Amino acid sequence: MKSSKPLYITTTLPYVNASPHVGFALEIVQADALARYARLMGREVFFNTGTDEHGQKIAEAAQSAGVNPQEYADKYADEFQTLKELLNLSVDNFVRTTGEGHIKAAQKLWGLADTKGDIYKKSYKGLYCVGCEAFLRESDLDESGHCPHHLGKQLEEVEEENYFFKLSNYKSELKEYLNKQESVVPEWRRKEALNILENLDDFSISRPKERLEWGIPVPNDDSQVMYVWFDALSNYISTLGYPVEDGDFKKFWIEGQTLQVAGKDQVKFQSIMWQAMLMSAGIKNTDTVIYHGFITSDGKKMSKSIGNVINPSELVERYGTEATRYILLRHVHPFDDSDLTWERMDEWYTANLVNGLGNLTARIMKMAETHLDEPIGKPEIAGFDEEYVEAFESYNLQQACDFVWSKVGELDERIASEQPFKVIKEDEQRGKEMIKDLVEDLYIIGRMLYPILPEANKIIKEAILTNKKPENMFSRLDN
């Protein structure tokens, strides 16, 4: 990320067939922290998210709910848009795949690939997973013959005539792209993508309209609609105004640095299929795709049937927005799977926010308000600590949080060992200087908090600049 180029950052687009869950909250908070960090470093940023609103899953869910697909999509799109306020996100655009601009972009991309000779029509029979919205090979299935990502769901045997994208045309170009160290983070996901590349298949990009009406019409063929991947993946550039090639598309995609955040089950789709589509259209590839792991609860995959699914609104209701961000950024590994339980989250909240950052801020600012005649003013700080910068530059948000909280711990230890509240009674001038030093170091912590806890950043800096102890930043839990 060490660049002066404009930065484009995007999440994947969640389906609108269910309410937001904590896994997507993790992804969007990670993306937000990276976007805020880049802005903190003086870069121009475009931060995209949105909703994927076409496909069989949504059509079936709408039918079950007794409404038309657009009404159904509107309802859940609204729920995802509430995440902006719920999680205090600095999103620049929310793209919906039912939007007119997106439809034009997807059809333009299709036209370019078709002109290139990368789209063909054929009859196909295979096992279809509605959850993945994709055909699977026998080698993709687990030992019981199920999709490993949708255990227990019966696969459908489907025979139909579809359009296919010639993914096989881009094996060598994809290998060259994936051999770039920065193309995928972490490194083991890049190796995973290279392994997937060895068993490359062309993929289906349409469905017969008689079977599925809910989709973008295929150009020049009214009997077919685009299927989810060719439709949804093009959101990453439709949000920038594509197919208009000037403006944001040129600034952020063509001339800027592009960064995508996705879950570990998306490697094939984001780093292979989407990149091949871009190659076919003659558009620059994504610079970096970052993959996070899954969140489990008490060692089990979250499932509605088990009843252990955590909704981000539940986290905010119990801990507040800032603490929810803190939990997702510090206590969920940026790349591996992580386990969350309410008991552990209660412990982290109390120890590191209530008794940690919140208590430290209150103690220092109480001493400042009592003993300093005026605010210390805005400290002159040259830059950020190298360890903090390096953590963000390597996309290790947990490491960045750990560094900030190490500074919280150091300040706590200094207060306990130096005891400025006692010194000031014996040597007023020396005591005031000690308190000023503590306030200045607290300001540095507040400054580093901006990408992680933007509201805490604001509260701490305002308290320092007005020399007033703030209200409790984190309330104790009612058990």
Stockholm file with secondary structure:
# STOCKHOLM 1.0

chainA/1-479         MKSSKPLYITTTLPYVNASPHVGFALEIVQADALARYARLMGREVFFNTGTDEHGQKIAEAAQSAGVNPQEYADKYADEFQTLKELLNLSVDNFVRTTGEGHIKAAQKLWGLADTKGDIYKKSYKGLYCVGCEAFLRESDLDESGHCPHHLGKQLEEVEEENYFFKLSNYKSELKEYLNKQESVVPEWRRKEALNILENLDDFSISRPKERLEWGIPVPNDDSQVMYVWFDALSNYISTLGYPVEDGDFKKFWIEGQTLQVAGKDQVKFQSIMWQAMLMSAGIKNTDTVIYHGFITSDGKKMSKSIGNVINPSELVERYGTEATRYILLRHVHPFDDSDLTWERMDEWYTANLVNGLGNLTARIMKMAETHLDEPIGKPEIAGFDEEYVEAFESYNLQQACDFVWSKVGELDERIASEQPFKVIKEDEQRGKEMIKDLVEDLYIIGRMLYPILPEANKIIKEAILTNKKPENMFSRLDN
#=GR chainA/1-479 SS CCCSSCEEEECCCCBSSSCCCHHHHHHHHHHHHHHHHHHHTTCCEEEEEEEBCCSHHHHHHHHHHTSCHHHHHHHHHHHHHTHHHHTTCCCSEEEETTSHHHHHHHHHHHHHHHHTTCEEEEEEEEEEETTTTEEECGGGSCTTSSCTTSTTCCCEEEEEEEEEECGGGGHHHHHHHHTSGGGEESHHHHHHHHHHHTTCCCEECEEETTTCCSSCEETTEEEEEECHHHHHTTHHHHTTTTTSCSHHIIIIIISSEEEEEEEGGGHHIIIIIHHHHHHHHTCCCCSEEEEECCEEETTEECCTTTTCCCCHHHHHHHHCHHHHHHHHHHSSCSSSCEECCHHHHHHHIIIIIIIIIIHHHHHHHHHHHHHCSSCCCCCCCCCCCHHHHHHHHTTCHHHHHHHHHHHHHHHHHHHHHHCHHHHHHHCHHHHHHHHHHHHHHHHHHHHHTTTTCHHHHHHHHHHHHHTCCCSCSSCCCCC
#=GC SS_cons         CCCSSCEEEECCCCBSSSCCCHHHHHHHHHHHHHHHHHHHTTCCEEEEEEEBCCSHHHHHHHHHHTSCHHHHHHHHHHHHHTHHHHTTCCCSEEEETTSHHHHHHHHHHHHHHHHTTCEEEEEEEEEEETTTTEEECGGGSCTTSSCTTSTTCCCEEEEEEEEEECGGGGHHHHHHHHTSGGGEESHHHHHHHHHHHTTCCCEECEEETTTCCSSCEETTEEEEEECHHHHHTTHHHHTTTTTSCSHHIIIIIISSEEEEEEEGGGHHIIIIIHHHHHHHHTCCCCSEEEEECCEEETTEECCTTTTCCCCHHHHHHHHCHHHHHHHHHHSSCSSSCEECCHHHHHHHIIIIIIIIIIHHHHHHHHHHHHHCSSCCCCCCCCCCCHHHHHHHHTTCHHHHHHHHHHHHHHHHHHHHHHCHHHHHHHCHHHHHHHHHHHHHHHHHHHHHTTTTCHHHHHHHHHHHHHTCCCSCSSCCCCC
//
